[in-house]
Amino acid sequence: MTALRLLTLDISDNDEGVVTIEALASTAAAQHAAALDEAQRLLAWAWHAFPHAHGPHDDGGEWDHDLQVADEGGGWHAVTLTFTGTPEFAAALVRAFGDPSDQG
């Protein structure tokens, strides 16, 4: 398991079998690059572990993603990496990066 230092995970699912995983960080400017690096590690893992399964659920994809980076003002930056995926994708991500209920 590869622990995340800055990003926290929030996992939810819906009635259609789609799991949403949000990896979130709000950091001072000095830690912004490290938060982006963690988001990149998550993406690299997803591309490696599920290389031919990227795409929207409605199109048969096992996982999809959206990365948002924002300047929050006052020297703070937000990184939000949102995955949507199958329960299998979510379980593999939790095995690789940890259960969000263990964070804190």
Contacts in CASP RR format, 6 or more apart in sequence:
PFRMAT RR
TARGET T0000
AUTHOR 0000-0000-0000
METHOD contacts of the structure
MODEL  1
MTALRLLTLDISDNDEGVVTIEALASTAAAQHAAALDEAQRLLAWAWHAF
PHAHGPHDDGGEWDHDLQVADEGGGWHAVTLTFTGTPEFAAALVRAFGDP
SDQG
1 95 0 8 1.000
1 96 0 8 1.000
1 97 0 8 1.000
1 98 0 8 1.000
2 41 0 8 1.000
2 45 0 8 1.000
2 96 0 8 1.000
2 97 0 8 1.000
3 97 0 8 1.000
3 98 0 8 1.000
4 23 0 8 1.000
4 38 0 8 1.000
4 42 0 8 1.000
4 97 0 8 1.000
4 98 0 8 1.000
4 103 0 8 1.000
5 34 0 8 1.000
5 38 0 8 1.000
6 25 0 8 1.000
6 27 0 8 1.000
6 31 0 8 1.000
6 34 0 8 1.000
6 35 0 8 1.000
6 38 0 8 1.000
7 23 0 8 1.000
7 24 0 8 1.000
7 25 0 8 1.000
7 35 0 8 1.000
7 38 0 8 1.000
7 39 0 8 1.000
7 42 0 8 1.000
7 79 0 8 1.000
7 81 0 8 1.000
8 23 0 8 1.000
8 24 0 8 1.000
8 25 0 8 1.000
8 100 0 8 1.000
8 103 0 8 1.000
8 104 0 8 1.000
9 21 0 8 1.000
9 22 0 8 1.000
9 23 0 8 1.000
9 24 0 8 1.000
9 94 0 8 1.000
9 97 0 8 1.000
9 98 0 8 1.000
9 100 0 8 1.000
9 103 0 8 1.000
10 21 0 8 1.000
10 22 0 8 1.000
10 24 0 8 1.000
10 100 0 8 1.000
11 19 0 8 1.000
11 20 0 8 1.000
11 21 0 8 1.000
11 22 0 8 1.000
11 90 0 8 1.000
11 94 0 8 1.000
11 100 0 8 1.000
12 19 0 8 1.000
12 20 0 8 1.000
13 19 0 8 1.000
13 20 0 8 1.000
13 87 0 8 1.000
13 90 0 8 1.000
14 20 0 8 1.000
16 57 0 8 1.000
17 86 0 8 1.000
17 87 0 8 1.000
18 57 0 8 1.000
18 84 0 8 1.000
18 85 0 8 1.000
18 86 0 8 1.000
19 84 0 8 1.000
19 85 0 8 1.000
19 86 0 8 1.000
19 87 0 8 1.000
19 89 0 8 1.000
19 90 0 8 1.000
20 82 0 8 1.000
20 83 0 8 1.000
20 84 0 8 1.000
20 85 0 8 1.000
21 82 0 8 1.000
21 83 0 8 1.000
21 84 0 8 1.000
21 85 0 8 1.000
21 90 0 8 1.000
21 93 0 8 1.000
22 80 0 8 1.000
22 81 0 8 1.000
22 82 0 8 1.000
22 83 0 8 1.000
23 38 0 8 1.000
23 39 0 8 1.000
23 42 0 8 1.000
23 79 0 8 1.000
23 80 0 8 1.000
23 81 0 8 1.000
23 82 0 8 1.000
23 83 0 8 1.000
24 78 0 8 1.000
24 79 0 8 1.000
24 80 0 8 1.000
24 81 0 8 1.000
25 31 0 8 1.000
25 35 0 8 1.000
25 38 0 8 1.000
25 39 0 8 1.000
25 78 0 8 1.000
25 79 0 8 1.000
26 72 0 8 1.000
26 76 0 8 1.000
26 77 0 8 1.000
26 78 0 8 1.000
26 79 0 8 1.000
27 34 0 8 1.000
27 35 0 8 1.000
27 76 0 8 1.000
27 77 0 8 1.000
27 79 0 8 1.000
28 75 0 8 1.000
28 76 0 8 1.000
28 77 0 8 1.000
29 75 0 8 1.000
29 76 0 8 1.000
29 77 0 8 1.000
32 77 0 8 1.000
32 79 0 8 1.000
35 77 0 8 1.000
35 79 0 8 1.000
36 69 0 8 1.000
36 79 0 8 1.000
38 79 0 8 1.000
39 67 0 8 1.000
39 79 0 8 1.000
39 81 0 8 1.000
42 81 0 8 1.000
42 83 0 8 1.000
42 93 0 8 1.000
42 97 0 8 1.000
43 65 0 8 1.000
43 67 0 8 1.000
43 81 0 8 1.000
45 93 0 8 1.000
45 96 0 8 1.000
45 97 0 8 1.000
46 54 0 8 1.000
46 63 0 8 1.000
46 65 0 8 1.000
46 83 0 8 1.000
46 89 0 8 1.000
46 93 0 8 1.000
47 54 0 8 1.000
49 92 0 8 1.000
49 96 0 8 1.000
50 62 0 8 1.000
50 63 0 8 1.000
50 89 0 8 1.000
50 92 0 8 1.000
53 61 0 8 1.000
53 62 0 8 1.000
53 63 0 8 1.000
53 89 0 8 1.000
54 61 0 8 1.000
54 62 0 8 1.000
54 63 0 8 1.000
54 64 0 8 1.000
54 65 0 8 1.000
55 61 0 8 1.000
55 62 0 8 1.000
55 63 0 8 1.000
55 64 0 8 1.000
56 64 0 8 1.000
56 84 0 8 1.000
57 64 0 8 1.000
57 84 0 8 1.000
57 85 0 8 1.000
57 86 0 8 1.000
61 85 0 8 1.000
62 85 0 8 1.000
62 86 0 8 1.000
62 88 0 8 1.000
62 89 0 8 1.000
63 83 0 8 1.000
63 84 0 8 1.000
63 85 0 8 1.000
63 86 0 8 1.000
63 89 0 8 1.000
64 83 0 8 1.000
64 84 0 8 1.000
64 85 0 8 1.000
65 81 0 8 1.000
65 82 0 8 1.000
65 83 0 8 1.000
65 84 0 8 1.000
66 81 0 8 1.000
66 82 0 8 1.000
67 79 0 8 1.000
67 80 0 8 1.000
67 81 0 8 1.000
67 82 0 8 1.000
68 78 0 8 1.000
68 79 0 8 1.000
68 80 0 8 1.000
68 81 0 8 1.000
68 82 0 8 1.000
69 77 0 8 1.000
69 78 0 8 1.000
69 79 0 8 1.000
69 80 0 8 1.000
70 77 0 8 1.000
70 78 0 8 1.000
70 80 0 8 1.000
71 77 0 8 1.000
72 78 0 8 1.000
83 89 0 8 1.000
83 90 0 8 1.000
83 93 0 8 1.000
94 100 0 8 1.000
END
